[in-house]
Amino acid sequence: MKAVKNLLKDQKGMTGLETAIILIAFVTVAAVFGYAVLSAGLFSAEQSKATIYAGLTEAQSNLQVSGSVIAKSADEENVSSLIVTVRNTPAGNPIDMTPCDGTSNSTNKCVISLATKGSYLNNVKWTTAFTGNGGSISNLLAPGAQCQISIDFNDLGTGQTLSDNLTANDTFTLQIKPGVGSTITVERTLPGSLSYVMNLE
């Protein structure tokens, strides 16, 4: 009996209550970890969806050049103005074509930059004339409508002047950057002899 008592001395066992507490702790930790993983997955999915929608918005709001670029000269020596007609892509979203008045307080969303061999002017002054199906509502270019952009080289905005006039054989680049959508780059070279109206295809 003494030997049996020595074997059982200071021997402790685990009760059912302690086992239940440990199992509950493991289940709680697993639930918290699973929730964290699911939350991260849902957040990634939402971010991916937002990126896809943003890409679709960009694709549906692109401008296109419609027809040729028209250059005008008042003296057949220097270019005095340019006319570019743009249109919205089919099934595209309306594009804000509020013109730039050439001041620092201008509210235009679409920005037009002009680059020549000696100058680069950002956000030059330009005016619009809407034609086609529906015309414009609050300067919004809707699908089916066209917008004629006119740039007067004698009035490019406050503090905006070309270092050299555009003359025969010169090359110029226009960048039309709408508020939403991709940028249009229009590059043309003037003919060797200027006339009053030139069709630059």
MITIGU-717653 format. One line per 8 residues: number of its first residue (from 1); their letters; for each residue y, x, z of N, C-alpha, C. Coordinates in nm, 3 decimals. Each point is the difference from the previous one (the first is absolute). Layout:
BEGIN
NUM	a	Y X Z Y X Z Y X Z ~ ...
END
This chain:
BEGIN
1	mkavknll	-0.121 0.083 0.000 0.121 -0.083 0.000 0.125 0.086 0.000 ~ -0.007 0.112 0.077 0.116 0.089 0.004 0.027 0.058 -0.138 ~ -0.106 0.032 -0.070 0.017 0.058 -0.135 0.061 -0.101 -0.095 ~ -0.044 -0.128 0.012 0.056 -0.104 -0.086 0.146 -0.022 0.032 ~ 0.036 0.001 0.127 0.140 -0.016 0.038 0.086 0.112 -0.055 ~ -0.055 0.122 0.000 0.078 0.114 -0.056 0.022 -0.017 -0.150 ~ -0.098 -0.057 -0.070 0.016 -0.021 -0.145 0.107 -0.104 -0.031 ~ 0.008 -0.102 0.085 0.095 -0.107 -0.024 0.135 0.025 0.063
9	kdqkgmtg	0.018 0.111 0.066 0.125 0.030 0.068 0.112 0.027 -0.101 ~ 0.118 -0.064 0.020 0.119 0.018 -0.084 -0.023 -0.033 -0.147 ~ -0.091 -0.087 -0.031 -0.023 -0.044 -0.136 0.077 -0.131 -0.024 ~ 0.090 0.002 -0.095 0.082 -0.117 -0.031 -0.029 -0.050 -0.140 ~ 0.004 -0.128 -0.021 -0.024 -0.060 -0.131 0.124 -0.070 -0.052 ~ -0.003 -0.046 -0.126 0.113 -0.068 -0.064 -0.027 -0.150 0.005 ~ 0.096 -0.072 0.051 -0.015 -0.144 0.010 0.034 -0.067 -0.132 ~ -0.036 -0.125 -0.015 0.031 -0.076 -0.121 0.149 -0.017 -0.021
17	letaiili	0.076 -0.010 0.110 0.145 -0.017 -0.012 0.066 0.123 -0.061 ~ -0.045 0.119 0.043 0.058 0.123 -0.056 -0.032 0.012 -0.149 ~ -0.124 -0.037 -0.034 -0.039 0.004 -0.142 0.087 -0.094 -0.083 ~ 0.026 -0.119 0.051 0.083 -0.096 -0.072 0.143 0.052 -0.019 ~ 0.054 0.065 0.103 0.135 0.055 -0.009 0.007 0.106 -0.108 ~ -0.100 0.088 -0.005 -0.001 0.107 -0.102 -0.010 -0.059 -0.140 ~ -0.087 -0.101 -0.017 -0.014 -0.062 -0.132 0.130 -0.068 -0.044 ~ 0.065 -0.068 0.095 0.127 -0.065 -0.033 0.105 0.102 -0.042
25	afvtvaav	0.003 0.115 0.069 0.095 0.106 -0.035 -0.025 0.051 -0.141 ~ -0.130 0.022 -0.035 -0.032 0.047 -0.135 0.040 -0.103 -0.106 ~ -0.029 -0.127 0.027 0.035 -0.105 -0.096 0.151 -0.010 -0.018 ~ 0.075 0.013 0.109 0.147 -0.006 -0.008 0.055 0.113 -0.085 ~ -0.050 0.123 0.028 0.047 0.116 -0.078 -0.034 -0.017 -0.147 ~ -0.122 -0.049 -0.030 -0.039 -0.020 -0.140 0.087 -0.106 -0.067 ~ 0.035 -0.107 0.073 0.084 -0.104 -0.056 0.140 0.052 -0.032 ~ 0.057 0.079 0.092 0.132 0.057 -0.023 -0.002 0.093 -0.119
33	fgyavlsa	-0.103 0.085 -0.011 -0.011 0.093 -0.112 -0.014 -0.077 -0.132 ~ -0.085 -0.104 0.001 -0.017 -0.080 -0.121 0.128 -0.069 -0.043 ~ 0.076 -0.051 0.097 0.128 -0.064 -0.032 0.098 0.100 -0.063 ~ 0.001 0.122 0.054 0.090 0.103 -0.054 -0.037 0.034 -0.144 ~ -0.131 0.011 -0.027 -0.045 0.032 -0.136 0.035 -0.114 -0.096 ~ -0.025 -0.125 0.042 0.032 -0.114 -0.086 0.150 -0.011 -0.025 ~ 0.081 0.026 0.103 0.145 -0.007 -0.018 0.048 0.104 -0.099 ~ -0.056 0.123 0.009 0.038 0.104 -0.095 -0.040 -0.038 -0.142
41	glfsaeqs	-0.117 -0.061 -0.016 -0.044 -0.042 -0.132 0.087 -0.109 -0.058 ~ 0.037 -0.098 0.083 0.087 -0.108 -0.047 0.138 0.052 -0.036 ~ 0.053 0.095 0.079 0.131 0.058 -0.031 -0.003 0.074 -0.133 ~ -0.108 0.077 -0.024 -0.012 0.073 -0.126 -0.008 -0.097 -0.118 ~ -0.075 -0.110 0.019 -0.011 -0.097 -0.107 0.135 -0.065 -0.031 ~ 0.079 -0.031 0.104 0.131 -0.059 -0.020 0.094 0.096 -0.072 ~ -0.007 0.128 0.037 0.084 0.099 -0.066 -0.037 0.015 -0.147 ~ -0.130 -0.002 -0.029 -0.045 0.010 -0.139 0.048 -0.120 -0.081
49	katiyagl	-0.008 -0.120 0.060 0.045 -0.120 -0.069 0.149 0.004 -0.027 ~ 0.077 0.049 0.098 0.145 0.011 -0.019 0.033 0.097 -0.113 ~ -0.076 0.111 -0.007 0.022 0.098 -0.107 -0.030 -0.060 -0.136 ~ -0.108 -0.077 -0.010 -0.037 -0.063 -0.127 0.107 -0.100 -0.044 ~ 0.048 -0.082 0.095 0.104 -0.097 -0.033 0.129 0.069 -0.044 ~ 0.033 0.111 0.066 0.120 0.075 -0.039 -0.014 0.054 -0.142 ~ -0.120 0.049 -0.033 -0.023 0.049 -0.136 0.010 -0.110 -0.103 ~ -0.052 -0.120 0.033 0.011 -0.113 -0.093 0.144 -0.041 -0.020
57	teaqsnlq	0.079 0.004 0.108 0.142 -0.036 -0.010 0.072 0.097 -0.092 ~ -0.031 0.130 0.014 0.061 0.101 -0.088 -0.038 -0.026 -0.145 ~ -0.127 -0.031 -0.023 -0.047 -0.020 -0.138 0.060 -0.125 -0.062 ~ 0.028 -0.102 0.082 0.053 -0.125 -0.053 0.151 -0.002 -0.009 ~ 0.066 0.109 0.030 0.147 0.001 0.000 0.054 0.113 -0.087 ~ -0.070 0.035 -0.106 0.043 0.109 -0.084 0.089 -0.049 -0.113 ~ 0.100 0.081 -0.031 0.088 -0.027 -0.114 -0.056 0.065 -0.125 ~ 0.037 -0.054 -0.115 -0.036 0.058 -0.128 0.124 0.003 -0.088
65	vsgsviak	0.013 0.105 -0.078 0.109 0.007 -0.098 -0.035 -0.094 -0.115 ~ 0.094 -0.085 -0.037 -0.020 -0.096 -0.107 0.090 0.039 -0.118 ~ -0.062 0.046 -0.107 0.078 0.040 -0.118 0.052 0.142 0.010 ~ 0.102 0.026 -0.080 0.056 0.135 -0.008 0.117 0.018 0.095 ~ 0.036 0.126 0.020 0.121 0.035 0.076 0.115 0.008 -0.100 ~ 0.109 -0.068 0.032 0.116 -0.001 -0.089 0.109 0.090 0.058 ~ 0.046 0.094 -0.081 0.113 0.085 0.038 0.120 -0.036 -0.086 ~ 0.118 -0.003 0.063 0.122 -0.032 -0.073 0.100 0.114 0.012
73	sadeenvs	0.077 0.018 -0.105 0.103 0.103 -0.001 0.130 -0.062 -0.050 ~ 0.108 0.028 0.071 0.130 -0.056 -0.039 0.069 0.084 -0.106 ~ -0.037 0.128 -0.007 0.069 0.092 -0.093 -0.097 0.074 -0.091 ~ -0.130 -0.033 0.005 -0.104 0.066 -0.078 -0.011 0.149 0.034 ~ 0.047 0.037 0.117 -0.014 0.138 0.047 -0.072 0.008 0.135 ~ 0.033 -0.094 0.090 -0.061 -0.003 0.133 -0.059 -0.140 0.025 ~ -0.109 -0.003 0.076 -0.060 -0.128 0.039 0.088 -0.064 0.107 ~ 0.032 -0.128 -0.020 0.086 -0.069 0.096 -0.078 -0.095 0.091
81	slivtvrn	-0.116 -0.049 -0.046 -0.077 -0.092 0.083 -0.145 -0.005 -0.046 ~ -0.086 -0.048 0.090 -0.142 -0.018 -0.029 -0.040 -0.142 0.038 ~ -0.094 -0.056 -0.076 -0.056 -0.132 0.030 -0.152 0.012 0.000 ~ -0.061 -0.040 0.110 -0.146 -0.001 0.013 -0.042 -0.140 0.044 ~ -0.095 -0.057 -0.069 -0.051 -0.132 0.037 -0.137 0.017 0.066 ~ -0.015 -0.063 0.116 -0.127 0.008 0.073 -0.052 -0.141 0.024 ~ -0.129 -0.009 0.027 -0.063 -0.128 0.030 -0.104 0.022 0.109 ~ -0.038 -0.111 0.062 -0.102 0.004 0.104 -0.137 -0.004 -0.064
89	tpagnpid	-0.100 0.055 0.068 -0.137 -0.006 -0.051 -0.051 -0.144 0.009 ~ -0.096 -0.038 -0.086 -0.055 -0.136 0.009 -0.060 -0.027 0.138 ~ 0.030 -0.115 0.054 -0.049 -0.043 0.133 0.051 0.092 0.110 ~ 0.109 0.070 -0.025 0.055 0.087 0.103 0.089 -0.076 0.096 ~ 0.033 0.064 0.110 0.089 -0.060 0.098 0.146 0.017 -0.045 ~ 0.090 -0.091 0.036 0.141 0.015 -0.036 0.058 0.132 0.055 ~ 0.086 0.062 -0.079 0.058 0.129 0.037 0.150 -0.015 0.015 ~ 0.053 0.051 0.108 0.144 -0.008 0.028 0.074 0.097 -0.091
97	mtpcdgts	0.081 -0.055 -0.091 0.077 0.080 -0.094 0.150 -0.015 0.026 ~ 0.038 -0.011 0.127 0.143 -0.003 0.035 0.065 0.128 -0.050 ~ 0.105 -0.007 -0.082 0.059 0.122 -0.056 0.072 0.083 0.103 ~ 0.019 0.126 -0.032 0.074 0.092 0.085 0.147 -0.002 -0.041 ~ 0.089 -0.024 0.097 0.143 -0.005 -0.032 0.067 0.136 0.008 ~ -0.078 0.104 0.027 0.053 0.135 0.000 0.070 0.043 0.126 ~ -0.005 -0.081 0.106 0.064 0.035 0.126 -0.106 0.028 0.105 ~ 0.044 0.054 0.114 -0.093 0.029 0.109 -0.049 -0.127 0.069
105	nstnkcvi	0.065 -0.113 -0.026 -0.039 -0.128 0.061 -0.088 -0.084 -0.092 ~ -0.049 0.059 -0.108 -0.079 -0.075 -0.096 -0.130 -0.049 0.065 ~ -0.042 -0.122 -0.037 -0.118 -0.061 0.059 -0.120 0.001 -0.094 ~ 0.004 0.082 -0.103 -0.111 0.002 -0.096 -0.127 0.058 0.061 ~ -0.114 -0.062 -0.037 -0.131 0.050 0.040 -0.058 0.094 -0.105 ~ 0.027 -0.030 -0.127 -0.045 0.084 -0.110 0.100 0.114 -0.021 ~ -0.049 0.122 -0.002 0.085 0.119 -0.013 -0.026 0.064 -0.136 ~ 0.109 0.035 -0.069 -0.011 0.066 -0.130 0.063 0.138 0.010
113	slatkgsy	-0.077 0.100 -0.042 0.047 0.139 -0.001 0.013 0.048 -0.144 ~ 0.100 0.083 -0.024 0.026 0.054 -0.133 -0.001 0.151 0.006 ~ -0.080 0.061 -0.087 -0.009 0.146 -0.006 0.031 0.046 -0.143 ~ 0.088 0.099 -0.012 0.032 0.063 -0.129 -0.024 0.150 0.014 ~ 0.038 0.074 -0.101 -0.025 0.145 0.005 0.083 0.068 0.108 ~ 0.111 -0.063 0.043 0.084 0.065 0.100 0.027 -0.081 0.124 ~ -0.054 -0.122 0.008 0.032 -0.087 0.114 -0.120 -0.083 0.042 ~ -0.001 -0.035 0.129 -0.095 -0.098 0.051 0.077 -0.092 0.093
121	lnnvkwtt	0.008 -0.128 -0.037 0.074 -0.099 0.077 -0.097 -0.106 0.050 ~ -0.001 -0.022 0.131 -0.089 -0.099 0.060 0.078 -0.127 0.033 ~ -0.064 -0.114 -0.024 0.058 -0.131 0.029 0.135 -0.019 -0.071 ~ -0.004 0.014 -0.133 0.121 -0.020 -0.080 0.032 -0.149 -0.010 ~ 0.121 -0.030 -0.041 0.043 -0.139 -0.016 -0.064 -0.059 -0.126 ~ -0.045 -0.126 0.010 -0.058 -0.068 -0.115 0.019 -0.151 0.015 ~ -0.003 -0.068 -0.114 0.015 -0.145 -0.001 -0.122 -0.062 -0.068 ~ -0.014 -0.132 0.017 -0.118 -0.069 -0.054 0.041 -0.124 -0.079
129	aftgnggs	-0.090 -0.038 -0.089 0.010 -0.127 -0.072 -0.142 -0.050 -0.019 ~ -0.032 -0.118 0.053 -0.135 -0.053 -0.004 -0.019 -0.089 -0.121 ~ -0.117 0.013 -0.062 -0.036 -0.082 -0.114 -0.145 -0.043 0.013 ~ -0.042 -0.092 -0.085 -0.141 -0.038 -0.002 -0.029 -0.119 0.088 ~ -0.129 -0.024 0.019 -0.048 -0.119 0.071 0.046 0.000 0.145 ~ 0.078 -0.098 0.036 0.039 -0.016 0.140 0.124 0.074 0.040 ~ 0.040 0.103 -0.075 0.118 0.076 0.039 -0.019 0.064 0.136 ~ 0.102 -0.008 0.083 -0.007 0.062 0.132 0.043 -0.100 0.107
137	isnllapg	-0.056 0.015 0.117 0.040 -0.075 0.118 0.030 0.103 0.108 ~ 0.128 0.010 0.039 0.040 0.099 0.101 -0.039 0.141 -0.043 ~ 0.018 0.030 -0.129 -0.026 0.133 -0.056 -0.146 0.041 0.011 ~ -0.092 -0.097 0.006 -0.143 0.030 0.002 -0.055 -0.008 -0.141 ~ -0.068 0.105 -0.041 -0.061 0.004 -0.133 -0.140 -0.059 0.011 ~ -0.017 -0.120 -0.054 -0.128 -0.071 0.008 -0.085 0.034 -0.122 ~ -0.131 -0.022 0.010 -0.086 0.020 -0.117 0.045 -0.089 -0.116 ~ 0.004 0.057 -0.119 0.045 -0.074 -0.118 0.146 0.021 -0.031
145	aqcqisid	0.078 0.049 0.097 0.142 0.027 -0.023 0.021 0.148 -0.029 ~ 0.117 0.031 -0.056 0.035 0.139 -0.029 0.139 0.030 0.056 ~ 0.020 0.125 0.036 0.127 0.043 0.057 0.056 0.114 -0.083 ~ 0.121 -0.020 -0.051 0.067 0.105 -0.077 0.089 0.082 0.093 ~ -0.031 0.127 0.013 0.074 0.091 0.087 0.099 0.079 -0.085 ~ 0.127 -0.003 0.039 0.104 0.073 -0.072 0.062 0.105 0.091 ~ 0.015 0.121 -0.053 0.060 0.111 0.074 0.119 0.052 -0.080 ~ 0.118 -0.006 0.060 0.124 0.046 -0.064 0.028 0.142 0.048
153	fndlgtgq	-0.003 0.095 -0.091 0.020 0.140 0.038 0.142 0.029 0.047 ~ 0.093 -0.089 -0.032 0.137 0.017 0.047 0.021 -0.053 0.142 ~ -0.101 -0.070 0.053 0.009 -0.055 0.136 -0.139 0.002 0.062 ~ -0.040 0.115 0.053 -0.132 0.016 0.058 -0.001 -0.021 0.150 ~ 0.114 -0.038 0.056 0.008 -0.022 0.144 0.092 0.099 0.068 ~ 0.031 -0.027 0.124 0.090 0.086 0.077 -0.058 0.140 0.015 ~ 0.074 0.099 -0.049 -0.044 0.139 0.012 -0.112 0.040 -0.094 ~ -0.034 -0.087 -0.095 -0.111 0.028 -0.092 0.056 0.028 -0.140
161	tlsdnlta	-0.006 0.124 -0.043 0.045 0.037 -0.134 -0.095 0.106 -0.057 ~ -0.015 -0.003 -0.130 -0.082 0.100 -0.067 0.080 0.128 -0.020 ~ -0.066 0.113 0.017 0.068 0.128 -0.023 0.028 0.022 -0.148 ~ -0.087 -0.051 -0.086 0.017 0.010 -0.145 -0.034 -0.134 -0.064 ~ 0.075 -0.038 -0.101 -0.028 -0.123 -0.071 -0.129 0.012 -0.081 ~ -0.068 -0.113 -0.018 -0.119 0.000 -0.084 0.042 0.000 -0.146 ~ -0.047 0.099 -0.074 0.035 0.012 -0.142 -0.128 0.010 -0.082 ~ 0.016 0.031 -0.128 -0.113 0.006 -0.093 -0.106 0.097 0.050
169	ndtftlqi	-0.126 -0.039 -0.017 -0.119 0.081 0.034 -0.022 0.018 0.150 ~ 0.083 -0.061 0.082 -0.021 0.010 0.145 -0.114 -0.092 0.045 ~ -0.064 0.039 0.108 -0.108 -0.079 0.060 0.044 -0.051 0.136 ~ -0.030 -0.125 0.029 0.034 -0.056 0.131 -0.123 -0.072 0.055 ~ -0.002 -0.019 0.132 -0.111 -0.068 0.067 0.055 -0.103 0.097 ~ -0.050 -0.121 -0.011 0.032 -0.107 0.095 -0.122 -0.028 0.085 ~ 0.021 -0.011 0.130 -0.105 -0.042 0.091 0.041 -0.134 0.063 ~ -0.076 -0.103 -0.028 0.026 -0.133 0.054 -0.099 -0.024 0.113
177	kpgvgsti	0.052 -0.007 0.122 -0.087 -0.006 0.119 0.022 -0.132 0.073 ~ -0.087 -0.099 -0.024 0.015 -0.128 0.069 -0.034 0.012 0.148 ~ 0.043 -0.100 0.078 -0.029 0.003 0.143 -0.148 -0.004 0.028 ~ -0.076 -0.073 -0.082 -0.146 -0.007 0.014 -0.060 0.025 -0.137 ~ -0.095 0.091 -0.007 -0.062 0.032 -0.128 0.025 0.144 -0.038 ~ -0.060 0.039 -0.111 0.009 0.139 -0.044 0.128 0.025 -0.080 ~ 0.034 0.127 -0.012 0.122 0.042 -0.070 -0.023 0.008 -0.150 ~ 0.098 -0.045 -0.077 -0.003 0.015 -0.146 0.083 0.123 -0.035
185	tvertlpg	-0.057 0.089 -0.081 0.073 0.116 -0.050 0.023 -0.018 -0.149 ~ 0.126 -0.003 -0.039 0.038 -0.018 -0.141 0.070 0.128 -0.046 ~ -0.063 0.072 -0.091 0.059 0.124 -0.052 0.020 -0.014 -0.151 ~ 0.121 0.030 -0.045 0.032 -0.011 -0.141 0.084 0.121 -0.044 ~ -0.008 0.029 -0.131 0.081 0.107 -0.060 0.091 -0.062 -0.105 ~ 0.127 0.033 0.006 0.097 -0.055 -0.094 -0.017 0.062 -0.138 ~ 0.034 -0.075 -0.104 -0.013 0.055 -0.136 0.101 0.111 -0.026 ~ -0.019 0.069 -0.113 0.089 0.111 -0.034 0.139 -0.045 -0.038
193	slsyvmnl	0.015 -0.125 -0.037 0.132 -0.054 -0.033 0.015 -0.136 0.069 ~ 0.105 -0.014 0.080 0.019 -0.124 0.075 0.069 -0.105 -0.085 ~ -0.036 -0.126 0.030 0.067 -0.114 -0.063 0.044 -0.095 0.111 ~ 0.064 -0.107 -0.038 0.053 -0.092 0.102 -0.112 -0.067 0.080 ~ -0.108 -0.034 -0.066 -0.116 -0.060 0.067 -0.125 0.073 -0.045 ~ -0.080 0.047 0.095 -0.120 0.078 -0.032 -0.121 -0.062 0.069 ~ -0.106 -0.017 -0.074 -0.126 -0.055 0.050 -0.092 0.118 0.032 ~ -0.017 0.028 0.129 -0.082 0.113 0.043 -0.139 -0.050 0.038
201	e	-0.092 0.009 -0.092 -0.135 -0.051 0.024 -0.081 0.098 0.084
END
